[in-house]
């Protein structure tokens, strides 16, 4: 891309956008597509044929030779099967065709994707269905068509379908509340998301020498470098040229696909960075984030780098999250989470706020499990991410509003509305209604809520399905009560007061990292689901099954399948990590330790023969021998624990718990010994790149 070309000239140039459709489609067809995008109405096959042909012609002009139905299976990454546009003509020639039927539906093999028992291997058929609310795009000479994915018998096998369903129920239930407040203009309410994406960049030459990074995405061994993040000099610091060049290319590639990449900066840990986009609707934000993660990795390779998206690639420094900024907007221009100038008087805002407070309190285990994974277990609860306890931060001003609402006393706002800068050239500026609380899992940040628990490698779909569904459930309850009230304002006031009294326990504006908060949360009765194994089984709690089935987001069977998929993924990830540790220990670390100890012993013999004092070498050899023996014992223990896992295969949950409580603990012990050994050996004899190599050479 030419340096002089403006971003606005090429933004979304590879997207079959509304603008492209308006230019190329007949007016009646364009109108039909817009109706589908806005209101979810079905497309007639004749309309679909016109769209497909136009889409094909546009894609071919962009260099596309194939098309693919692009979907989000339960693997956590995206999937695609490419078909060429070619159709034989019978005279050794081909024409390029693409029909409405091919646009609307595809038939990929469903048997090899995770299904949690919904599909057997011999039951292979699955279907993809076009999602016209998310624009098609061209990438790598292929037309990508965003789709939903289901089995032959109709069960959901993807992450897109439940997200679309949850968005629809938010629309239905939130409109009921808006109507009660006299709003007859709004016809659509949507949830919007802006997912901030954290990541690490390491040099590919060192990555290629680390089996653990290649196979698991994180370092299973590694002593801390002499310098970490303690000087806090990397956060928002000057961006190194190599990283800056990468970020520039990344922005360009994202902008071509219409992805609203907005902010980039260095994060807290060395070699860690962040990209933040502008808000967009939840399903498009999900598509965009999946693309962002994919493109981050591809662009990094062009710069001789590798992008790490694991939640904790390096022990001892901050891991990476994905802050899910969530809000609600109506198509008449309202942000429904904007408190306005006087939040106490904005009853509509308080209604939505109280609904969210109740939803977070009543359905906290669901929010917790939406961020549960083997990788994120390393991160949650450390001084870099929220604790595993779900709580809400709303700030002092809104806390005062809710306190006044509960007590029935007048609200007395803080009159000091501006900071005094103290410099004549700089104007005073208004205070925000809230500070930022980085220790809170669910923080109100002005006109949105920031869910900070999500792991950097995760899809945002599951989290937003849950947030949408629990919010819709509470708003539905509110609407049911208020619609039958004879005096709306009196009933609303009573409802809000009751909600605050019953659910204020989940609000905590203090330090979520403190030991005092853990004790206080226990007193309040808030759940503390420390690990993935503790959290995931709650998916099938009767209370949660009821609301998902009520709104037809998931069936009980689909929830059971997701529970099994997630628990199975958990123990498989740990098993791969354990096998990788054993492989590296036996083939690299143990031989290196023995070889170096042998070298020292030979030096001792040579010194003794020459009559030279060898006390230092003898001490070092004894220390190395002791650590090496401990390493051998730790290897044996981990091997035995992993093999013994076969005795716990009766249930997926039991196996996952065994891996958490036995195999993972043995892995930690092995790592501790290996890291001690690294500190005792010269760099030239250590067989893998160190943390200094990985974190400080880009």
C-alpha positions, 0 to 999 in steps of 0.5 A: 500500500502506497505511503501517500494513500489515505486510509480512507481511500482503502478502508474496507476495500476488500469488504462486500460492504453496504456501499458496494452493495448499494452501488452494484445491486438493483435497488429492490435487491439492495433494499431486501438485503438491508431489511435482512441485515436490520430485521433478520428477515429471510432472503428470497432465493431469487434475491439471493441469486442476484446477490451471489452473482454480484458478490462473485463478480466483485470478488473475481475483480479482487483476484478471488478464485475460490469461495468459502463458508467461514464459521466459528466451530467449538475449537475456538478458532475459525474454519473454512473449506475452499471451493473454486468458482469454476464449472466445466462447460463440456469443451475443456473449458470452464465458466465461473459461477456462484448461485444463491443456493451456494451462497446461502448454504454449504455442507462441510463435514461435521464429524471432526469438529468438537460436538460433545457427543452430539455427532458420532464420527459416522454422522458426518453431515453438517450445514453452514448458513450465510449470516447476511448481517456480517459482510463477506470479504476477500482474503488470500484470493478467496471470497469469505462468507460469514456463516453459522454452523449446525449439525444435520439434525439441527444442533448448534455446533458453532459460536456464531448462532447462539450469539445472533440469537442472544442479540435478538432477545436483547432487542426484544426485551429492551424494546419492551422497557423503552416502550414503557418509558414512552419511546416509540421511535426506537425499532432496534436495540443492539449490543455493541462490543469493543474487544481490546486485544493483548499479545506478545511478539518474540523473534522467530529464530528463538521461537523455533528453538522452543518446542514448548512455544511451538506446541503449547503457545507458552513457555513451560520452562524458563527462569526469570530474566534479571529484568522484568516489568518492575521498572514499569518502563515498557507500559505506553513506552516508545515503540521499537522500530521493528514493532512499529513496522509490524503494527503499521502493516497490521493496521493496514491489513486490518483496515482493508478488511473494514476492521476498526483498529484504533489504538496501539501501544506497549503493554506492561510486560516486556515484549507485550502490546495491545490493539484496541478497536472501535465498538461495533455490533457484537456479531461483527465484533466477534468476526473482526476479533477472530480475523484480528488474531489470525492476521496478527500471526500472519503479519508477524511472520513477515517481520521475522516475528511470532505473535503469542496470544496465550494468556500466560506465555511467560511466568513472572510477568503479566499475561494477556487478556482481552477486555470485552467492552460491552454496551447497549444502543438503540437505533434512535441514537441512544446509548442506554448505558449513558448516565447523562448529566444527572444519573439520579434523574435518568430513570431509564439508565438506572433501570438498565443499570439495576438490571445489569447489577441483578444479572451479574449477581444472579448469574455470576458463575456463568460469567466466570465460566465464559472466561474459563480455560487452561490458559486463563487459569494461569492469569486470573487472580494474579496482580495483572488480571481480576480475581476469579470472584465476580464483582462489579465496580460502578464508582463513587458517584453511581454508588451514591446514586444507588445508596440514595435510591435505596434509602429514599434520601435525596442524592447529594452529588459531589459539587467538585466537578473539575480537576484544577490543572494548575497550568494557565495554558491547560483548561480545567476538564470535567471529571468522569463519573467513574475512575478505572478499577483495573482489579474489577472483573466487571467495571462501569467505565462511563457508558459501557461495562468492561469485562476484564476476565476474558483470556487473550486467545479466547473467542468473545462469542461465549462471553457475549452470549452469556452477557446478552442472555442474562441481561435479557432475562432480567429485563424481561422480568422487569418488563413483566412486572412493570407492564401490569402496574397501574402506576408505572413510576411508583412500581418502577421506584419500588422495583429499583429499590428492591433490586439494589437491596437484594443485589448490592452485595456484588458491587465492590469499588475497592481493591479486588487483589487484596486478601481482605476482599477474598474474605469479604466476598465469602461473607457476602456469599459470592462464589469463588470458582478458582479454576476452569474445572470448578467453573465449567460444570455450572453450565448445566445448572438447572437455573441456567438451563432454564433461561437458555431454553426459555429464549431458545439460545441453547437447548439442555443437550447443547449446554451439556455438549459444550460442558463436555467440549470445554472440560475435554479441551482443558485436560487435553491442553494440560496433557499436551503440555505435560508431554511437551515438558517430558520431551524437553526434559528428557531430550534437552535439559537432562542431557545438557545437565549431565554433559555440563556436570561431566565437564566439571568432573573432568576439570576436577580430575585434571586439577587434582592430578595437577595438584590444584585446589578443586574445592569450588568445582567439587561444590558446584558438581555436587550442587548440579548433581543434586539438582539433576537428581531432583530433575530426574525424580520430577520427570518420573513423577510427572510421567507416572501421574500422566499415565495414571490419568487412565484410571479417571476416564469414567467422566470428563469432569473427573478426568479434568479435575485429576489433571488439575489436581495431580498432573498440573501440580507435578508439572509445576514441580518439574518446572521449578527444578528445571528453572533452578538448573537453568540458573546454575548453568552457563548460558552456552550450555543451556539448550533452549533460548532464555527469557532474556532472549525471548523478551528483550531482543525484538 
